[in-house]
Amino acid sequence: MNRVVSEMSVIVPAHDEAEVIDRCLAALMADAEPGELEVVVAANACSDDTAERARRHRDVRVIELPEPGKIGAINAGDAAASSFPRIYLDADAVLSTRDARTLAAALRAGPALAGAPHVRLVTDGVSPVVAWHYRAWASLPVTREGYLGSGVYAVSEAGHARIAPFPDVIADDDYVRRSFAPGERTTSEGTYEVRPPRTVRSYVARALRGRTGNVQLAASGIALVPQPGVTGARALLPLLRSPRTWPWVGSFVALTVLVRLRLALAGGAVIGWNHDRSSRVAS
């Protein structure tokens, strides 16, 4: 009997994700043909039943690691996987079979080396201030064509050769995005779903980790590709044309300043792979 060669590999790093792992894998595998997807869940230092839950899903391979850490989990999943394109999927993100196929097809077709679908934010139950912040964020140029991160990104085999093995960084998605020029990235048709933090407190905790990761990446000496485009306050100027979006800008600026102040008070200390439990709505 000939071995079925998977059309793509999906790496899911997971640390204590029992609340959401079933939702993630059920959506990913819902319409998959047998053997179509090679899915590797890298459960690391889990104190819950993440691994057991993941094993209940067909065509899902689970590896368990005693050490915590997203980068270690990604690299272990990479070592266990064999197919390309390769998708990296956070356990709290939701990517359908169809949109995984479309993403993989876009990378096979080239010339892009990396890509992701459009991100769709689910803001049910989210504080208005946080929801307004994310509406402003979603309008920024960086989140448009060729955006990678926030739960899903994928690379072709040639793209994988550029980024792997992953260095020990906090901001893995930013590392991947900045490893490719805008013309080397693509945004595929379809969407994936993520849930932002529900409260200002939980948003600040997540953003502190993200900011720390950016600072760490800038100081790492890793060769990154320059990213042209409008950044900073100038990127928000189009939102000031309509009074309807003024609360978005106000929330974005206020939360950004708050996070920077907190980071300064913390002395720039590195924050590990913390979890925002508020956004992890049970499956």
C-alpha positions as CSV (number, residue, x, y, z in Angstrom):
1,M,0.0,0.0,0.0
2,N,1.5,3.4,-1.0
3,R,2.1,5.9,1.7
4,V,-0.2,8.9,1.5
5,V,1.9,12.1,1.0
6,S,0.2,15.0,2.8
7,E,-0.4,18.1,0.8
8,M,0.7,20.4,3.7
9,S,1.9,20.2,7.2
10,V,0.4,22.2,10.1
11,I,2.3,22.8,13.3
12,V,0.3,23.7,16.4
13,P,2.4,24.7,19.5
14,A,0.2,24.2,22.5
15,H,0.7,24.9,26.2
16,D,-2.4,24.3,28.4
17,E,-4.8,24.8,25.6
18,A,-7.6,22.4,26.7
19,E,-10.2,25.2,26.5
20,V,-9.6,25.8,22.8
21,I,-7.6,22.9,21.2
22,D,-10.8,21.0,20.1
23,R,-12.2,24.1,18.4
24,C,-9.0,24.7,16.6
25,L,-8.5,21.1,15.3
26,A,-12.2,20.5,14.5
27,A,-12.2,23.5,12.2
28,L,-8.9,22.6,10.6
29,M,-9.9,18.9,10.0
30,A,-13.6,19.3,9.3
31,D,-13.4,18.8,5.5
32,A,-9.9,17.3,5.1
33,E,-9.5,14.2,3.0
34,P,-7.7,11.3,4.8
35,G,-4.0,12.1,4.8
36,E,-4.4,15.5,3.2
37,L,-3.1,17.4,6.2
38,E,-0.1,16.3,8.3
39,V,-1.0,18.0,11.7
40,V,1.6,18.0,14.5
41,V,0.5,19.3,17.9
42,A,3.5,20.1,20.0
43,A,2.2,20.0,23.5
44,N,4.8,21.5,25.8
45,A,4.8,21.4,29.6
46,C,1.0,21.0,29.7
47,S,-0.7,20.6,33.1
48,D,-4.1,19.9,31.6
49,D,-5.4,17.4,29.1
50,T,-4.4,19.3,25.9
51,A,-2.5,16.3,24.5
52,E,-5.3,13.8,25.3
53,R,-7.9,16.0,23.6
54,A,-5.7,16.5,20.5
55,R,-5.2,12.8,20.1
56,R,-8.9,12.3,19.7
57,H,-8.8,14.1,16.4
58,R,-8.1,12.0,13.3
59,D,-4.8,12.5,11.4
60,V,-3.3,14.5,14.3
61,R,0.1,13.5,15.7
62,V,0.9,14.7,19.2
63,I,4.4,15.1,20.6
64,E,4.8,16.0,24.3
65,L,7.7,18.1,25.5
66,P,8.6,18.5,29.2
67,E,10.0,22.0,28.7
68,P,7.7,25.1,28.2
69,G,8.3,27.5,25.4
70,K,6.7,28.3,22.0
71,I,9.9,28.3,20.0
72,G,11.0,24.9,21.3
73,A,7.5,23.6,20.5
74,I,7.7,25.0,16.9
75,N,11.1,23.6,16.3
76,A,10.1,20.2,17.6
77,G,7.0,20.2,15.4
78,D,9.1,21.2,12.5
79,A,11.4,18.3,13.1
80,A,8.4,15.9,13.2
81,A,6.8,17.3,10.0
82,S,7.6,16.4,6.5
83,S,5.4,18.3,4.0
84,F,5.3,21.7,2.5
85,P,3.8,24.3,2.4
86,R,4.0,24.5,6.2
87,I,1.4,26.3,8.3
88,Y,2.0,27.5,11.9
89,L,-1.3,27.8,13.7
90,D,-1.8,29.0,17.3
91,A,-4.2,26.8,19.3
92,D,-6.5,29.6,20.0
93,A,-6.9,30.6,16.3
94,V,-9.5,29.0,14.0
95,L,-8.6,28.1,10.4
96,S,-10.9,26.1,8.3
97,T,-9.9,23.3,6.0
98,R,-10.9,25.3,2.9
99,D,-8.8,28.3,3.9
100,A,-5.8,26.1,4.8
101,R,-6.0,24.6,1.3
102,T,-6.3,28.1,-0.3
103,L,-3.3,29.3,1.7
104,A,-1.2,26.3,0.7
105,A,-2.2,26.6,-2.9
106,A,-1.2,30.3,-3.0
107,L,2.3,29.3,-1.8
108,R,2.6,26.4,-4.2
109,A,1.7,28.8,-7.1
110,G,4.4,31.3,-6.0
111,P,6.2,33.5,-6.3
112,A,5.4,34.3,-2.6
113,L,7.5,32.5,0.0
114,A,5.2,33.3,3.0
115,G,1.6,34.1,3.6
116,A,-1.6,34.1,5.6
117,P,-5.3,34.6,5.1
118,H,-7.1,37.7,6.2
119,V,-7.5,38.0,10.0
120,R,-11.0,38.2,11.4
121,L,-11.3,39.5,14.9
122,V,-14.2,38.2,17.0
123,T,-14.9,41.0,19.5
124,D,-18.0,39.5,21.3
125,G,-17.8,40.3,25.0
126,V,-14.7,42.5,24.5
127,S,-14.4,45.8,26.3
128,P,-15.3,48.7,24.0
129,V,-11.9,50.3,24.6
130,V,-10.1,47.2,23.5
131,A,-12.5,46.6,20.6
132,W,-12.0,50.2,19.3
133,H,-8.2,49.7,19.6
134,Y,-8.3,46.6,17.4
135,R,-10.6,48.3,14.9
136,A,-7.9,51.0,14.5
137,W,-5.2,48.3,14.4
138,A,-7.0,46.4,11.6
139,S,-7.1,49.6,9.5
140,L,-3.3,50.1,9.6
141,P,-1.3,49.5,6.4
142,V,0.8,46.8,8.1
143,T,-2.3,44.5,8.4
144,R,-3.3,44.6,4.8
145,E,-1.6,42.8,1.9
146,G,1.1,40.4,3.0
147,Y,0.4,40.6,6.7
148,L,1.7,37.6,8.7
149,G,1.1,36.8,12.3
150,S,-1.7,37.1,15.0
151,G,-2.3,33.4,15.0
152,V,-1.5,32.0,11.5
153,Y,1.4,32.2,9.1
154,A,2.7,29.8,6.5
155,V,5.8,29.3,4.4
156,S,6.8,27.4,1.2
157,E,9.8,25.0,1.3
158,A,12.1,27.8,0.1
159,G,10.6,30.2,2.7
160,H,11.1,27.6,5.4
161,A,14.8,27.3,4.5
162,R,15.2,31.0,5.3
163,I,13.6,31.0,8.8
164,A,14.3,27.6,10.2
165,P,15.3,26.6,12.8
166,F,13.5,29.3,14.6
167,P,15.8,31.4,16.9
168,D,14.9,31.8,20.5
169,V,12.7,34.9,20.2
170,I,9.5,35.9,21.8
171,A,7.9,37.5,18.7
172,D,8.0,34.5,16.4
173,D,5.3,36.0,14.1
174,D,7.2,39.3,13.8
175,Y,10.4,37.4,13.1
176,V,8.8,35.5,10.3
177,R,7.1,38.6,8.8
178,R,10.3,40.6,8.9
179,S,12.3,37.8,7.3
180,F,10.5,38.5,4.0
181,A,10.1,41.6,1.9
182,P,6.6,42.7,1.2
183,G,6.8,41.3,-2.4
184,E,7.7,37.9,-1.0
185,R,4.5,37.7,1.1
186,T,1.0,37.1,0.1
187,T,-2.5,37.3,1.6
188,S,-4.6,34.4,0.5
189,E,-8.3,34.4,0.0
190,G,-10.4,33.4,3.0
191,T,-10.0,34.3,6.7
192,Y,-9.0,32.9,10.0
193,E,-10.5,33.8,13.3
194,V,-8.9,35.1,16.5
195,R,-10.3,36.5,19.7
196,P,-8.6,39.5,21.2
197,P,-8.2,40.0,25.0
198,R,-11.5,40.9,26.6
199,T,-10.3,43.5,29.1
200,V,-7.9,46.4,29.3
201,R,-5.8,44.5,31.9
202,S,-5.5,41.4,29.7
203,Y,-4.8,43.5,26.6
204,V,-1.9,45.3,28.5
205,A,-0.5,41.9,29.6
206,R,-0.5,40.6,26.1
207,A,0.9,43.8,24.6
208,L,3.7,43.9,27.1
209,R,4.9,40.6,25.8
210,G,4.6,41.7,22.2
211,R,6.5,44.9,22.8
212,T,9.2,43.1,24.7
213,G,9.5,40.7,21.8
214,N,9.9,43.5,19.3
215,V,12.7,45.1,21.5
216,Q,14.4,41.7,21.8
217,L,14.2,41.1,18.1
218,A,15.6,44.5,17.3
219,A,18.6,43.9,19.6
220,S,19.2,40.3,18.5
221,G,21.4,40.9,15.6
222,I,19.3,38.6,13.4
223,A,19.4,39.7,9.7
224,L,16.0,41.0,8.9
225,V,14.5,42.5,5.7
226,P,13.7,46.2,5.7
227,Q,10.0,46.9,5.8
228,P,9.0,50.1,3.9
229,G,5.7,51.8,4.5
230,V,3.9,54.3,6.7
231,T,4.3,53.6,10.4
232,G,3.7,55.4,13.7
233,A,1.1,58.1,14.2
234,R,1.0,58.9,10.5
235,A,-0.6,55.6,9.8
236,L,-3.6,56.7,11.9
237,L,-4.2,59.9,10.1
238,P,-6.8,58.5,7.6
239,L,-9.0,57.5,10.6
240,L,-9.3,61.2,11.7
241,R,-11.3,62.1,8.7
242,S,-14.5,60.6,10.2
243,P,-15.8,61.4,13.7
244,R,-17.1,57.8,13.8
245,T,-13.5,56.5,14.0
246,W,-12.2,59.0,16.5
247,P,-12.9,56.7,19.5
248,W,-10.8,54.0,17.7
249,V,-7.8,56.4,17.4
250,G,-8.2,57.6,21.0
251,S,-8.3,54.0,22.3
252,F,-5.3,53.0,20.1
253,V,-3.2,55.9,21.3
254,A,-4.2,55.6,25.0
255,L,-3.5,51.8,25.2
256,T,-0.2,52.2,23.3
257,V,1.0,54.9,25.7
258,L,-0.1,52.8,28.7
259,V,1.8,49.7,27.4
260,R,4.9,51.8,26.8
261,L,4.8,53.3,30.3
262,R,4.3,49.9,31.9
263,L,7.3,48.5,29.9
264,A,9.4,51.4,30.9
265,L,8.5,50.9,34.6
266,A,9.4,47.2,34.2
267,G,12.8,48.1,33.0
268,G,12.4,46.3,29.7
269,A,12.3,42.9,31.4
270,V,11.6,40.0,29.1
271,I,8.1,38.5,29.6
272,G,7.8,34.8,28.8
273,W,5.0,32.9,26.9
274,N,2.1,34.1,29.1
275,H,-1.5,33.2,28.4
276,D,-4.4,35.6,28.0
277,R,-7.1,33.4,29.5
278,S,-9.8,36.1,28.9
279,S,-9.8,35.4,25.1
280,R,-9.8,31.6,25.5
281,V,-13.5,31.0,25.3
282,A,-14.1,27.3,26.0
283,S,-14.8,25.0,23.1
